[in-house]
Amino acid sequence: MTLKDVLDSLTPISQGAEAGYRHPTLDSTLTKGRITGEARMLLKCLRSNVCVPGLRLLDIENGILGLEWIDGTTVRNLLQDTNDEEDSDSIPQAMSLSDYNWTTVTITTSDDLMKEIGIQLAMMHMSDIIHGDLTTSNMMIRLSLSSKRAELLLIDFGLSYVSNLIEDKAVDLYVLERAFASTYPDSEPLFNKVLEAYGTHSGKIWTSILKRLEQVRLRGLKQGEFTLASTE
């Protein structure tokens, strides 16, 4: 049994798939760059105390990134509207925090969960890390046996990058807001809880980010109106 076989049995492995339409050399270069970039962002998050999976293996030559196994569920699963359970093509049956019997943990309600999301995103942005693909499917909840508390982890940093621009941080939040709106009915109160916690933990920069977020929302609304008009 090879080392890769052992690691496959212990951790999830992310490996860049070959693109048949690209030259092998170019494909290899792009894969190495993506894997290296994601590993770098994860390490930067860990140094900034942002909760992300631990890095277990980085094989640049073969384009393999091995991450810590997260024994938990996605935030999407926790918040999924129960009406979707009637759809056979939907995600697995929605779960609630009470299903885990987490009676002594910090996160016990949806408000607690939204607050924790806001805190983690603020810490990430204060470190100038832009996720690039914020959705509730890219957030996981697990129970830490050592601390006996629920932990929120951000995952999938394949599109992440470093930026100190207010615009990029506002767009990151807008992407998550749109994900909330498209997945959960009446999601505005939930997302407002995220922003409330984010603002509390992002310091003086919050005023600028909120102002830019409002501008990004307006641009998104105008773009939607343009798209609708062009299809009529």
Secondary structure, DSSP 8 states (H G I E B T S, - for coil): --HHHHHHHHS-EEE----TTS-HHHHHHHHHHHHHHHHHHHHHHHHTT-----EEEEETTTTEEEE----EEEHHHHH--GGGGG-TTS-S----GGGGT-TTSS--SHHHHHHHHHHHHHHHHHTTEE-S---GGGEEEEEETTTTEEEEEE---TT-EE---HHHHHHHHHHHHHHHHHHSTT-HHHHHHHHHHHHHHSTTHHHHHHHHHHHHHHHHHHHHHHHHHHH-
